[in-house]
Amino acid sequence: MSAHERFVDGSAQGGSSASSQDAGSAPARVKRWLVALDVDGTTMREDGVITDTVIAAVQQAEAAGHEVMLSTGRSEGMTIPLLERLGLRSKYVVCANGALTLARRDDGSYERVHVERFDPTEVLQVIHGALTNAAFGVEDETGHFLLSGEFPDDTMTVSGEHVPFEQLLGTEATRVVVISPGHDTEDFLQVVERMGLSKVSYSVGWTSWLDIAPEGVTKATAMERVREWLDIPRSRVLAAGDGRNDIDMLRWASTSGRGVVMGQAPDDVVEAGNELTGGVTDDGLAAALDTLPR
């Protein structure tokens, strides 16, 4: 975080909190904020639990008139059920690290309103040649995965289709996932940097996990599009996240609004935001949401 960093308890270094900026000038009616929430490590703990404290904070923020939504690397099928768990009626949802944006229909269901696709052939071939024993997953806009190699058991692998590596080539993808169990995080980062993946957007997770998206597509690009659709000023955006796939979104929010970083985030993620809250196990997201205008 830069010199204008602040903490969600209202303390600051070289700046005032978002609520104090509006003090004395805001009308009685609360001005609407656009609130973008990462899921894993932010809204949801590693064990899959979303605490009652976080659910209450999310619902209270929406009830106050703010546009609260999820912005996640998860697929559509893994994201929509979370809205019900959270009690959210979001107008939009961002999935697949920005490659897929959904809009709420009148009946409460969601439809795809913006999809970014790419041919992953070249990048798959580069990584396949550089990483021995890596596993690859190619996701399409429906959330269906084609998988090659050994993935850990989770929802992705349960619903995915295992195929030979060559069958991944020439597909239309919204996201490519690569895991390499033989590398620790720092080693994996160095390998990826040497590959020079300039034609795609990519982020590396806490473990040896690489998310690859169409060129120039991130959670930030999707959130800026949603912000324009909703006509909410950049000064009233809040994004919360903890992972390297959140870096662009946190920078986007921090430019004029609030980029809230979870307490357990690695240093390069912390640097991308302008606020630091508690960790996910301490309900840090709830603390941040509780500072929104009411």
Buried (B, 14 or more C-beta within 10 A) or exposed (E): BEEEBBBBEEEBEEBEBBEEEBEEEEEEEBBBBBBBBBBBBBBBBEEEEBBEBBBBBBBBBBEBBBBBBBBBBBBBBBBBEBBEEBEBEBBBBBBBBBBBBBBBEEEEEBEBBBBBBBEBEEBBEBBBEEBEEBBBBBBBBEBEBBBBBEBEEEEBBEBBEBBEBEEBBEBEBBBBBBBBBEBEBEEBBEBBEEBEBEEBBBBBBBEBBBBBBBEEBBBBBBBBBBBEBBEBEEBBBBBBBBBBBBBBBBBBBBEEBBBBBBBBBBEEBBBBBBBBBBBBBBBBBBBBBBBBBE
